[in-house]
Amino acid sequence: MEIFFLLCLVFWIIFLGNLLRGLKNLESLDQFSLQLSGELIPIKKILPKISIVVAVKDEERLIRGTLLNLLKLDYENLEIIVVNDRSTDQTQKIIEEFTIDHQKFKVVKISKLPEGWLGKVNALNEGTKIASGDFLLYMDPGADIAGSVLEMSTKVCESYQLDHLTILPNISPKSFWPDVLITTAFIFYVSSGRPWLAISKRPIGAAKGVGQYNFVRRSFLSKTEGFEWLKMEVADDVGLAQLIASSGGKSHFMKTGNFKFDFNWYSTVKEIIYGLEKNTVGAFANYNLGLGVLIFLLTVFCSFYPLVAIFMFRSYFIIGCGIAYLLAIFIFSLVAKKWLKQPLGILLILPLGISIIGYILLRSSYLCFRNGGISWSGTFYPVDSLRKGKRIKFGF
């Protein structure tokens, strides 16, 4: 029994150390900008053309603000492609009213979903077909960025010879529990990308993408299987990064830093649970209920079993392991606060955040099993098709 608790403690120390290593080595646009100002990196002055592709479905609440933010972008060589994927609300009307006087916008309207395609992936594919930029930027509605982020993205890609770049947006604070879940997910995301490794040495499973900002070199994307390869991959944002990496391209991810890139993510725990419902079962459990249950039990067991030692056992060694576990969480929180800029209380309950995300996976797995598939934006996709179309790999 004592050996078990010791192994559990060692696991947590290694695990938390790995999380800190990821946070410490995550590069920011600020750091890159400092390199430029020090003239350490030669950059061409002519900026390449960028095509922004935004896929929307029933987004009447967000679409006007999104289009306005895109119109205000201070970047000369730019085209904006808005793809309306079978919206049934006022989205198309708002798009037409807003874009009619602005030549910078191109609008694609999709009325029917081809068989064997996810709606969003098909929409991104259709937008790509008419794009003419040297770089393609795939963005979800709701993002608000500065033109300087676009400019820096081209310079990062030129300097590092990248074929894909993801920039992580600044997530505005919500309330305590949503911030706990968002922070937990962010920490896992960063560490699974292994930013401490050289870009060329990162495994394919470590390639990361986010729907808010996937920046791709068009000439390289055209040499890959493209969105046809991703047509049934629910986590299409990560899948795009791994498509580039598996095709021999270089993929990198960075944080925004002090550059303006805001995104209004889920505001409540309920929204987070429903929002991640479609993603987690495929990404973590391969659409398998048994695996989802197992992962949930492991997250709860590993997160709370060390605490049991303090109250349930009389062995001083086991109690010491429990106290050391709490101390490790405390030290982790103090150090991580430097890079995350989150209140200490949010970081101290990381194990609880992990368990809640485990519950989200459990719920997602059960619903997928019960329904025989998942529903996404009003369309049902059978589990067999989703399994066949799954592409992403784990980063850990």
QUIBEL-V415423 format. One record per backbone hydrogen bond with DSSP energy under -1.0 kcal/mol. NH is the residue of the N-H (numbers start at 1). CO is the residue of the C=O. Records with the same first field share a line. If there is no record, write none. Layout:
BEGIN
NH->CO + CO
END
This chain:
BEGIN
5->1
6->2
7->3
8->4
9->5
10->6
11->7
12->8
13->9
14->10
15->11
16->12
17->13
18->14
19->15
20->16
21->17
22->18
23->19
24->20
25->21
29->255
32->28
33->29
34->30
35->31
36->32
37->33
38->34
39->36
40->35
50->77
51->135
52->79
53->137
54->81
56->83
63->59
66->62
67->63
68->64
69->65
70->66
71->67
72->68
73->70
75->73
78->76
79->50
80->104
81->52
82->106
83->54
84->108
85->56
86->84 + 110
94->90
95->91
96->92
97->93
98->94
99->95
100->96
102->99
105->102
106->80
108->82
110->84
117->114
118->231
122->118
123->119
124->120
125->121
126->122
127->123
128->124
129->125
134->49
135->49
136->216
137->51
138->214
139->53
143->140
144->262
146->260
149->146
151->147
152->148
153->149
154->150
155->151
156->152
157->153
158->154
159->155
160->156
162->157
163->250
164->250
165->215
166->252
168->254
170->261
179->175
180->176
181->177
182->178
183->179
184->180
185->181
186->182
187->183
188->184
189->185
190->186
191->187
192->188
194->191
197->194
201->198
202->199
206->203
207->204
213->210
214->138
215->165
216->136
217->163
218->134
221->217
222->218
223->220
224->221
229->226
233->230
236->234
239->235
240->236
241->237
242->238
243->239
244->240
245->241
246->242
247->243
248->245
249->244
252->164
254->166
255->27
256->168
259->256
262->144
263->170
265->263
272->268
273->269
274->270
275->271
276->272
280->276
283->279
284->280
287->281
288->285
292->288
293->289
294->290
295->291
296->292
297->293
298->294
299->295
300->296
301->297
302->298
303->299
304->300
305->301
308->304
310->307
312->308
313->309
319->315
320->316
321->317
322->318
323->319
324->320
325->321
326->322
327->323
328->324
329->325
330->326
331->327
332->328
333->329
334->330
335->331
336->332
337->333
338->335
339->336
340->336
341->337
347->343
348->344
350->347
353->349
354->350
355->351
356->352
357->353
358->354
359->355
360->356
361->357
362->358
363->359
364->360
365->361
366->362
367->363
368->364
369->365
370->366
371->367
372->368
373->368
374->381
376->379
379->376
381->374
383->372
386->382
387->383
388->384
389->385
END
